[in-house]
């Protein structure tokens, strides 16, 4: 056996690692399995904006948020965040977290009510890594219930 450094690993190998970690975490915590969460805005078949992450137990982690440059300035990032938060709350989540960099969109998260809970300066050089968290409210019961 020997270590192999790979610059372009097979996505199936990465998925294998993630599956093993998730399986062990689920067994250790007894919270069930992680469930993927993704919301896309498409113009015909082309993705022009999207957000993705996962929910697990009462938590949601949003890992990716992107809006095509030609569609920016239309509050799509805020709308995607709100839609993901609503779905996470509907799944029983009481909080959500998001990792980003200070050059990417810290103001977006702060505007949306996220609290900065962690900062690592100079990761990578010239920017800071940021962790944001937001408490979620349970969805309102409909009037028909």
Helices and strands as residue ranges (DSSP letters): H 11-29, E 35-43, E 46-56, E 59-67, G 69-71, H 76-90, E 95-101, H 106-111, E 115-121, E 128-135
